[in-house]
Each structure stands twice: as C-alpha cells, then as structure tokens.
C-alpha cells in the first residue's frame, strides 16, 4: 500500500490520477478529515429486480439452456403454418 500526498484545490477537488478517470467512486467520511474512497458500480433502480435470487436463478437457467441449444436457421413458412393452426 502506497501513500500519496495530494492537495485539495480551491474548488474542493482532488485528482487521483488519469488511470482512474471516468470511474465511479463512493466517498465515505469516516471521521472529521478522514475519507475512505472506494470504486463502486451502481445499479439503476429499474434493474434491481435482475439481482434478486429468483431472477438470478431464472437467468442462469436460461443461459444454460441457450448454451445447450445453439441457434439454428428457422423456416418461416413452417413457423407461420404452426402459428395459424394454433388460432
């Protein structure tokens, strides 16, 4: 673990270096004058359901099925006839 000394600019910003450009971080003030900076990934609220155990299991099963059943060319005429019979 290395320690770098940085100066906070007049606008309140600090640079961590170009290698971290564009990363999303969480900044936690542990105590007055002590900050913990962690790289994070943010999940949009409308996608949270994908990370529930039920959805995760269902997606995992779907991926396994897709791996065992590679895509194949469809005969659209045959498919149309099957769909018409179901009406």
C-alpha positions as CSV (number, residue, x, y, z in Angstrom):
1,X,0.0,0.0,0.0
2,X,1.5,3.3,-1.0
3,X,0.7,6.8,0.4
4,X,0.4,9.8,-1.9
5,X,0.1,13.3,-0.6
6,X,-2.4,15.4,-2.5
7,X,-3.6,18.9,-2.2
8,X,-7.3,19.7,-2.4
9,X,-7.8,22.5,-4.9
10,X,-9.8,25.7,-4.3
11,X,-12.8,24.1,-5.9
12,X,-12.7,21.2,-3.4
13,X,-11.4,18.7,-5.9
14,X,-8.6,16.2,-5.7
15,X,-7.0,14.2,-8.6
16,X,-6.4,10.6,-8.1
17,X,-4.6,10.2,-11.5
18,X,-5.6,9.6,-15.1
19,X,-5.7,5.9,-14.6
20,X,-8.9,6.3,-12.6
21,X,-10.6,8.8,-15.0
22,X,-14.2,8.0,-15.5
23,X,-14.5,5.6,-12.6
24,X,-17.4,5.9,-10.2
25,X,-16.5,6.1,-6.5
26,X,-18.1,6.3,-3.1
27,X,-16.6,8.7,-0.7
28,X,-17.3,8.0,2.9
29,X,-16.3,10.4,5.7
30,X,-15.1,8.0,8.4
31,X,-14.4,10.8,10.8
32,X,-13.6,14.5,10.5
33,X,-10.9,14.9,7.9
34,X,-10.7,11.1,7.2
35,X,-12.2,9.9,3.9
36,X,-12.5,6.4,2.5
37,X,-12.7,6.3,-1.3
38,X,-14.0,3.0,-2.9
39,X,-14.5,2.1,-6.5
40,X,-18.2,1.2,-7.0
41,X,-20.6,0.0,-9.6
42,X,-24.1,1.5,-9.5
43,X,-27.2,-0.5,-10.5
44,X,-30.2,1.6,-11.8
45,X,-33.3,1.1,-9.7
46,X,-35.3,-0.3,-12.6
47,X,-32.7,-3.1,-13.0
48,X,-32.5,-4.1,-9.3
49,X,-35.0,-6.9,-9.9
50,X,-32.4,-8.6,-12.1
51,X,-30.3,-9.1,-8.9
52,X,-32.9,-10.9,-6.8
53,X,-32.4,-14.6,-6.2
54,X,-35.4,-15.6,-8.3
55,X,-34.4,-13.5,-11.3
56,X,-30.8,-14.6,-11.0
57,X,-31.7,-18.2,-10.9
58,X,-34.1,-17.9,-13.9
59,X,-31.4,-16.0,-15.9
60,X,-28.8,-18.6,-15.0
61,X,-31.2,-21.4,-16.2
62,X,-31.9,-19.5,-19.4
63,X,-28.2,-19.1,-20.1
64,X,-27.5,-22.8,-19.5
65,X,-30.4,-23.7,-21.9
66,X,-29.0,-21.4,-24.6
67,X,-25.6,-22.9,-24.3
68,X,-27.0,-26.4,-24.8
69,X,-29.3,-25.3,-27.7
70,X,-27.3,-23.2,-30.3
71,X,-29.3,-21.0,-32.6
72,X,-30.4,-22.6,-35.9
73,X,-32.0,-21.3,-39.0
74,X,-35.7,-21.0,-39.0
75,X,-38.1,-21.9,-41.8
76,X,-40.5,-19.0,-41.7
77,X,-43.1,-20.8,-43.8
78,X,-43.2,-23.7,-41.4
79,X,-43.4,-21.4,-38.4
80,X,-46.3,-19.4,-40.0
81,X,-48.2,-22.6,-40.6
82,X,-47.8,-23.7,-37.0
83,X,-48.9,-20.3,-35.7
84,X,-52.0,-20.4,-38.0
85,X,-53.0,-23.8,-36.7
86,X,-53.0,-22.6,-33.1
87,X,-55.6,-19.9,-33.7
